[in-house]
Amino acid sequence: MIALVDNDAISKLAACDLVEPAIAALKFENDRVFMAPSAPYSLNVLKNQEKGRRRYGVEVHARICQFVQQIRTATEVPDPQDMQILLGVEGIDPGEALLFALSARNLDSVIVTGDKRAIRALATAPGLDEIRLALRGRILCWEQILAATIQHLGFEKALDPILAACDADKVLGIAFASGAKTTEASVFDALRSYVGDLRRNAAGLLHPTDV
């Protein structure tokens, strides 16, 4: 099994300093994790690094660079018809379209994404029935990733790095709104609510992993 990881998941995990625990929690090795060819450029790793440091902060950008250098670039050519259809869907950017197209033709893959808008667009856009069927149950959303990582690492160890990243992500800001007084139960209640809401509108695309 391979993981196709998008830019949002990379940047959010880096912001929380949870890259390595997340990969371990999802039971992947770095050589089985793939990104879109555009990711090192979009994340300001291969060019405009100063812009990346301003955009993400010095420490977070350094983590992004380290992770991008450790994982692999997807080099397969996607099905042209799949790409054409996906690129025409509002809410799905080219990088996300590539990962969806590649995974749709590789049943030994899952998508690791921090982009709920793209999931909703994929679930509801017309003309995508074949792709949706192929991807059914093989997309891990940000809240599922976060829950699995916290469970793997332990709530106490995960709390401080996540609190430091709350300003970077709306879900974190809400789930950890009580700061250092945040409880594990309240966090998982919030994550469970987010996953449940998305699952109801995701046309069966979400991985069956429970929170």
BAKE-405073 format. One record per residue (C-alpha): residue in three letters; z, x, y. Coordinates in Angstrom, 3 decimals. Example, Ala and Ser with C-alpha at 12.3 -4.5 7.8 and 13.67 -1.06 7.14 Angstrom:
// residues 2
@r=Ala&pz=7.800&px=12.300&py=-4.500
@r=Ser&pz=7.140&px=13.670&py=-1.060
This chain:
// residues 211
@r=Met&pz=0.000&px=0.000&py=0.000
@r=Ile&pz=-0.844&px=1.223&py=3.497
@r=Ala&pz=0.388&px=0.102&py=6.898
@r=Leu&pz=-1.905&px=-0.444&py=9.866
@r=Val&pz=0.293&px=-0.130&py=12.947
@r=Asp&pz=-0.642&px=-1.245&py=16.446
@r=Asn&pz=0.155&px=0.266&py=19.839
@r=Asp&pz=2.826&px=-2.301&py=20.652
@r=Ala&pz=4.796&px=-1.558&py=17.505
@r=Ile&pz=4.512&px=2.182&py=18.120
@r=Ser&pz=5.714&px=1.980&py=21.720
@r=Lys&pz=8.527&px=-0.494&py=20.994
@r=Leu&pz=9.883&px=1.509&py=18.078
@r=Ala&pz=9.704&px=4.668&py=20.172
@r=Ala&pz=11.555&px=2.954&py=23.016
@r=Cys&pz=14.368&px=2.075&py=20.588
@r=Asp&pz=14.266&px=5.505&py=18.938
@r=Leu&pz=13.788&px=3.705&py=15.617
@r=Val&pz=10.469&px=5.118&py=14.447
@r=Glu&pz=11.742&px=6.997&py=11.402
@r=Pro&pz=14.272&px=4.318&py=10.329
@r=Ala&pz=11.554&px=1.662&py=10.607
@r=Ile&pz=9.120&px=3.575&py=8.416
@r=Ala&pz=11.906&px=4.102&py=5.876
@r=Ala&pz=12.979&px=0.460&py=6.053
@r=Leu&pz=9.417&px=-0.713&py=5.413
@r=Lys&pz=9.162&px=1.784&py=2.519
@r=Phe&pz=6.171&px=3.710&py=3.840
@r=Glu&pz=5.487&px=7.418&py=4.096
@r=Asn&pz=3.811&px=8.757&py=7.241
@r=Asp&pz=0.645&px=9.590&py=5.314
@r=Arg&pz=0.328&px=5.896&py=4.406
@r=Val&pz=0.593&px=4.722&py=8.013
@r=Phe&pz=-2.609&px=4.363&py=10.001
@r=Met&pz=-3.422&px=3.634&py=13.655
@r=Ala&pz=-6.599&px=2.654&py=15.466
@r=Pro&pz=-8.695&px=5.627&py=16.683
@r=Ser&pz=-8.129&px=4.465&py=20.257
@r=Ala&pz=-4.319&px=4.570&py=19.954
@r=Pro&pz=-3.777&px=8.232&py=20.985
@r=Tyr&pz=-5.773&px=7.558&py=24.134
@r=Ser&pz=-4.268&px=4.153&py=24.935
@r=Leu&pz=-0.778&px=5.588&py=24.493
@r=Asn&pz=-1.581&px=8.620&py=26.681
@r=Val&pz=-1.105&px=11.127&py=23.891
@r=Leu&pz=-4.439&px=12.942&py=23.912
@r=Lys&pz=-5.074&px=12.582&py=27.624
@r=Asn&pz=-3.218&px=11.664&py=30.809
@r=Gln&pz=0.136&px=12.673&py=29.357
@r=Glu&pz=1.723&px=12.722&py=32.785
@r=Lys&pz=0.688&px=9.093&py=33.192
@r=Gly&pz=2.270&px=8.394&py=29.812
@r=Arg&pz=5.548&px=9.995&py=30.877
@r=Arg&pz=5.597&px=7.828&py=33.992
@r=Arg&pz=4.638&px=4.734&py=32.013
@r=Tyr&pz=7.144&px=5.050&py=29.171
@r=Gly&pz=9.637&px=7.617&py=30.402
@r=Val&pz=9.768&px=11.230&py=29.287
@r=Glu&pz=11.860&px=10.767&py=26.135
@r=Val&pz=10.039&px=7.677&py=24.886
@r=His&pz=6.638&px=9.224&py=25.513
@r=Ala&pz=7.713&px=12.317&py=23.570
@r=Arg&pz=8.656&px=10.094&py=20.631
@r=Ile&pz=5.311&px=8.299&py=20.838
@r=Cys&pz=3.488&px=11.632&py=20.798
@r=Gln&pz=5.485&px=12.852&py=17.817
@r=Phe&pz=4.839&px=9.686&py=15.806
@r=Val&pz=1.125&px=9.578&py=16.641
@r=Gln&pz=0.798&px=13.191&py=15.522
@r=Gln&pz=2.524&px=12.426&py=12.207
@r=Ile&pz=0.516&px=9.396&py=11.110
@r=Arg&pz=-3.154&px=9.047&py=10.294
@r=Thr&pz=-6.155&px=7.606&py=12.095
@r=Ala&pz=-8.077&px=4.791&py=10.438
@r=Thr&pz=-11.595&px=6.122&py=9.929
@r=Glu&pz=-13.085&px=3.316&py=7.844
@r=Val&pz=-15.903&px=1.325&py=9.396
@r=Pro&pz=-14.955&px=-2.363&py=9.704
@r=Asp&pz=-17.254&px=-5.182&py=8.687
@r=Pro&pz=-19.568&px=-5.692&py=11.708
@r=Gln&pz=-19.501&px=-9.468&py=11.450
@r=Asp&pz=-15.704&px=-9.547&py=11.281
@r=Met&pz=-15.500&px=-7.332&py=14.353
@r=Gln&pz=-17.982&px=-9.420&py=16.290
@r=Ile&pz=-16.027&px=-12.590&py=15.617
@r=Leu&pz=-12.628&px=-11.053&py=16.367
@r=Leu&pz=-13.767&px=-9.387&py=19.587
@r=Gly&pz=-14.812&px=-12.789&py=20.864
@r=Val&pz=-11.304&px=-14.219&py=20.535
@r=Glu&pz=-9.186&px=-14.385&py=23.671
@r=Gly&pz=-5.836&px=-12.731&py=23.049
@r=Ile&pz=-7.110&px=-10.179&py=20.534
@r=Asp&pz=-7.836&px=-6.772&py=22.060
@r=Pro&pz=-10.281&px=-4.275&py=20.485
@r=Gly&pz=-7.562&px=-2.214&py=18.789
@r=Glu&pz=-5.966&px=-5.287&py=17.255
@r=Ala&pz=-9.382&px=-6.605&py=16.219
@r=Leu&pz=-10.083&px=-3.356&py=14.372
@r=Leu&pz=-6.792&px=-3.494&py=12.471
@r=Phe&pz=-7.334&px=-7.146&py=11.530
@r=Ala&pz=-10.885&px=-6.425&py=10.377
@r=Leu&pz=-9.873&px=-3.406&py=8.306
@r=Ser&pz=-6.937&px=-5.148&py=6.682
@r=Ala&pz=-9.001&px=-8.230&py=5.881
@r=Arg&pz=-11.186&px=-6.056&py=3.636
@r=Asn&pz=-8.309&px=-4.025&py=2.174
@r=Leu&pz=-5.882&px=-6.161&py=0.225
@r=Asp&pz=-3.667&px=-3.107&py=-0.312
@r=Ser&pz=-2.586&px=-3.112&py=3.339
@r=Val&pz=-0.196&px=-4.770&py=5.754
@r=Ile&pz=-0.377&px=-4.980&py=9.524
@r=Val&pz=2.648&px=-3.878&py=11.549
@r=Thr&pz=2.332&px=-5.381&py=15.017
@r=Gly&pz=4.354&px=-5.973&py=18.132
@r=Asp&pz=1.736&px=-8.337&py=19.565
@r=Lys&pz=2.664&px=-11.981&py=18.910
@r=Arg&pz=-0.107&px=-13.153&py=21.234
@r=Ala&pz=-2.688&px=-11.615&py=18.910
@r=Ile&pz=-1.077&px=-13.267&py=15.877
@r=Arg&pz=-1.180&px=-16.671&py=17.550
@r=Ala&pz=-4.793&px=-16.141&py=18.614
@r=Leu&pz=-5.771&px=-15.147&py=15.084
@r=Ala&pz=-3.961&px=-18.204&py=13.707
@r=Thr&pz=-5.648&px=-20.742&py=15.960
@r=Ala&pz=-9.109&px=-19.488&py=16.949
@r=Pro&pz=-12.068&px=-21.300&py=15.371
@r=Gly&pz=-14.392&px=-19.501&py=12.997
@r=Leu&pz=-11.737&px=-17.233&py=11.487
@r=Asp&pz=-10.914&px=-19.122&py=8.287
@r=Glu&pz=-12.161&px=-16.358&py=5.977
@r=Ile&pz=-10.275&px=-13.642&py=7.856
@r=Arg&pz=-7.105&px=-15.738&py=8.019
@r=Leu&pz=-7.259&px=-16.342&py=4.270
@r=Ala&pz=-7.711&px=-12.615&py=3.611
@r=Leu&pz=-4.752&px=-11.715&py=5.849
@r=Arg&pz=-2.439&px=-14.445&py=4.616
@r=Gly&pz=1.122&px=-13.142&py=4.216
@r=Arg&pz=0.220&px=-9.584&py=5.261
@r=Ile&pz=1.278&px=-9.368&py=8.919
@r=Leu&pz=4.713&px=-8.086&py=9.907
@r=Cys&pz=5.740&px=-9.124&py=13.423
@r=Trp&pz=8.054&px=-7.192&py=15.745
@r=Glu&pz=11.135&px=-9.271&py=14.943
@r=Gln&pz=10.667&px=-8.786&py=11.189
@r=Ile&pz=10.244&px=-5.049&py=11.713
@r=Leu&pz=13.339&px=-4.897&py=13.909
@r=Ala&pz=15.463&px=-6.900&py=11.473
@r=Ala&pz=14.440&px=-4.751&py=8.504
@r=Thr&pz=15.159&px=-1.586&py=10.481
@r=Ile&pz=18.619&px=-2.734&py=11.583
@r=Gln&pz=19.465&px=-3.726&py=8.021
@r=His&pz=18.321&px=-0.327&py=6.764
@r=Leu&pz=20.071&px=1.730&py=9.425
@r=Gly&pz=23.160&px=-0.389&py=9.884
@r=Phe&pz=23.987&px=-2.459&py=12.939
@r=Glu&pz=26.477&px=-0.026&py=14.457
@r=Lys&pz=24.035&px=2.884&py=14.330
@r=Ala&pz=21.161&px=0.797&py=15.681
@r=Leu&pz=23.074&px=-0.798&py=18.538
@r=Asp&pz=23.189&px=2.008&py=21.114
@r=Pro&pz=19.532&px=3.086&py=20.935
@r=Ile&pz=18.415&px=-0.538&py=21.067
@r=Leu&pz=20.631&px=-1.293&py=24.079
@r=Ala&pz=18.987&px=1.628&py=25.877
@r=Ala&pz=15.597&px=-0.057&py=25.371
@r=Cys&pz=16.455&px=-3.647&py=26.294
@r=Asp&pz=14.632&px=-3.466&py=29.623
@r=Ala&pz=11.415&px=-2.563&py=27.797
@r=Asp&pz=11.174&px=-5.680&py=25.638
@r=Lys&pz=11.926&px=-9.359&py=26.262
@r=Val&pz=13.104&px=-10.028&py=22.701
@r=Leu&pz=15.588&px=-7.163&py=22.856
@r=Gly&pz=16.835&px=-8.329&py=26.242
@r=Ile&pz=17.609&px=-11.774&py=24.835
@r=Ala&pz=18.889&px=-10.811&py=21.378
@r=Phe&pz=21.158&px=-8.103&py=22.821
@r=Ala&pz=22.051&px=-9.893&py=26.060
@r=Ser&pz=25.778&px=-9.312&py=25.539
@r=Gly&pz=25.324&px=-5.555&py=25.639
@r=Ala&pz=27.941&px=-3.566&py=23.752
@r=Lys&pz=29.680&px=-6.854&py=22.830
@r=Thr&pz=26.585&px=-8.108&py=20.992
@r=Thr&pz=27.365&px=-9.103&py=17.411
@r=Glu&pz=25.214&px=-8.594&py=14.356
@r=Ala&pz=25.329&px=-12.317&py=13.608
@r=Ser&pz=24.037&px=-13.291&py=17.060
@r=Val&pz=21.214&px=-10.743&py=16.844
@r=Phe&pz=20.017&px=-11.995&py=13.492
@r=Asp&pz=20.302&px=-15.606&py=14.659
@r=Ala&pz=17.988&px=-14.745&py=17.559
@r=Leu&pz=15.530&px=-12.782&py=15.429
@r=Arg&pz=15.520&px=-15.519&py=12.799
@r=Ser&pz=14.718&px=-18.066&py=15.499
@r=Tyr&pz=11.815&px=-16.005&py=16.850
@r=Val&pz=10.355&px=-15.419&py=13.391
@r=Gly&pz=10.751&px=-19.069&py=12.436
@r=Asp&pz=8.993&px=-20.250&py=15.579
@r=Leu&pz=6.122&px=-17.818&py=15.067
@r=Arg&pz=5.851&px=-18.628&py=11.362
@r=Arg&pz=5.408&px=-22.313&py=12.162
@r=Asn&pz=2.403&px=-21.453&py=14.311
@r=Ala&pz=0.948&px=-18.513&py=12.379
@r=Ala&pz=-1.097&px=-20.329&py=9.730
@r=Gly&pz=0.580&px=-18.459&py=6.891
@r=Leu&pz=-0.304&px=-15.030&py=8.286
@r=Leu&pz=3.261&px=-13.663&py=8.476
@r=His&pz=4.644&px=-11.550&py=5.678
@r=Pro&pz=7.157&px=-13.547&py=3.585
@r=Thr&pz=9.971&px=-11.141&py=4.491
@r=Asp&pz=12.983&px=-13.158&py=5.671
@r=Val&pz=15.304&px=-12.161&py=8.512
